[in-house]
Each structure stands twice: as structure tokens, then as C-alpha cells.
Amino acid sequence: MTHSPIRCSDAARARGESLAATASRVDRWLLVDYAGPWGPKIPGDSRMARRTAAHLSYLANLLVARLLFIRQAFGRGEGADPARPSAARPTRVWWVDCRLGVSRVLTVEARLELDDIRDVDLLGAPLYERPLVLVCTHGRHDACCAVRGRRVFTTLRGMPGVDVWESSHIGGDRFAGNAVVLPLGVYLGRLDDADPRGVITDLLEGQLHLANYRGRCTLGRLAQSAEHHVRVTRGLTRLADVQVVEARPMGDGKATVRLRAAGHSVAVHLVVREDPPEALTCSSDPAGFPRWEVTRVVG
């Protein structure tokens, strides 16, 4: 493993790398308010009791959810036990389903002792009405997330109408400052180069800033690529303007995605290409990144 002399987010900007169609593929999320130190990988590298960390991983697998740590203050919480930073205080556990038509946020208060976590009934928890904005500040995973993400979090903190949280790694370090808005499932990148409050405000009113739009986590990269192309080429910036109907790989690296765009049926034909090897994080060896390239649009 090598360490690039230039930060991955600076290098991605310098080479003009597009952030289109780079959202991680996630339908459901398990969020744990954990104020203790986050190691490079969660939950195993945290100071959480091992059995509790193992049970959270088990719970995430059971719920088919991606596990994230979240918090609302940099570093360890006030009055926290250095050995078990979050065990002694009530915390919240969230289950978020982003799938269209069934999207919802459920939350329940708990303590991060194993026996208490085992008793949590997440699926029977009450609905939570406020959107969640998770800003990746996971500096132990990648320095770009700490530097750029914390600028974004500081700007958004206290924003009315939403709950803004720091989060552990959400993917795409080189596009920092990154955020994901739940339950919409919208990934945003390079927010530190924009007006983060304006981007979030407009998104919650159904309007996308395409310069910061990485895609929706409920879509795979193929569908994200077609959706983004149609939005950019046709100026469709309302979230509801484009719906993916079907994404069908055809073999030999080719695929077709069918969409509804502003009420019209559209077929987008694509072929997969691989970007030249680049450092995708500050600490990784250079690697290629596959992208779907549009070859033809019908409709």
C-alpha cells in the first residue's frame, strides 16, 4: 500500500474526475450514535466492547443494512468514559429504508451494552419525520474526509428542519466533502466547493444541484449513469423528473436502461469502460474504476 504525496480529493479535482454515478449501492442503513473514537474500520476498530460491536455487525447483516457510526460533535463526547465512550449514556439507533415507495426512518433510544442492544426492537420503533444529513468526517479512514467533511459539517450544523450528523465512511473519499441525505438516499459530493446549505435546502424541496449529485443509493452504477446522462443533457433537475424503470445488462460489457424522463419513455444504451489506474483513497494503491459510458439514447 502506498501513500500519495497529494491528497486523493485534490488529485481527483485536478484530473477533472466526474462524480456522476458514484453513489454506493445501499437500500437500508443501520445508524448508531457513537461518540467514541472511530478507527479506520467500524465497528471493529472502535473502543466499543467487542461483543457489542459483533452484535451490531450481526444486526446489520440480519436487517440487510449498511452499518454507520454517527455523532454530532467532533471527537469524544463530553463526560464520556475513555474506555467505553458511549456505553454509559443513552444513545439512539436508527434503521433507515431508502427504497422508493417504502422509504422510512425508525429510531429508538438504547444503551450500547450488549444485553440492551439485543433487546432493541428496531422494526417496531416509531417513525421519525425529520430528514437525516450524514456528512462523512471519518478521518481515520481518509484524511480528505476529515478536512473537507468537517468544513461541510460545521457549515450545516444547526440547519433548521433537518438533523445533521457526522458519519463514518460512506464511500468515495476522493469526492469529499461527501454527504448522504436519508431517507431520500441521495449522495452528494464536493460540498465544500459549493453552498452546502443551499444544496440541502433545494434538495429537500425536490431540486438537485447536478454539480454535486453523485447519484441515489437505491440504484446501481449502471442505472445511475443513465439517469445522470439524461438529467444533464435534458436539464432535468427536479428529483421527480427521472425514474429508472429497468436496467438490463446485455453481455459483452453492454447494457440498456429504460427510464421515464419528464413523462417520456427513454432508452439509454451504454458500454462499460475502465478509467486509468488512480489512487481512489489517500492510502490505496492506484486502481482502475469501471464506468458506464452512454453510446446512444432513444426517445
Buried (B, 14 or more C-beta within 10 A) or exposed (E): EEEBEEBBBBBBBEEEBEBBBBBBBBBBBBBBBBBBBBBBEBBEBBBBBEEBBBBBBEBBEEBEBBBBBBBEEEEBBEEBBEEBBBBEBEBBBBBBBBEEEEBEBBBBEBBBBBEBBEEBEBEEBEEBEEBBBBBBBBBBBBBBBBBBBBBBBBBBBEBEEBBBBBBBBBBBBBBBBBBBBBBBBBBBBBBBEBEBBEBBBBBBEEBBBEEBBBBBBBBBBBBBBBBBBBBBEBEBBEBEBBEBEEBEBEEEBBBBBBBBBEEEEBBBBBBBEEBEEBBBBBBBEEEEBEBBEBEEBEE
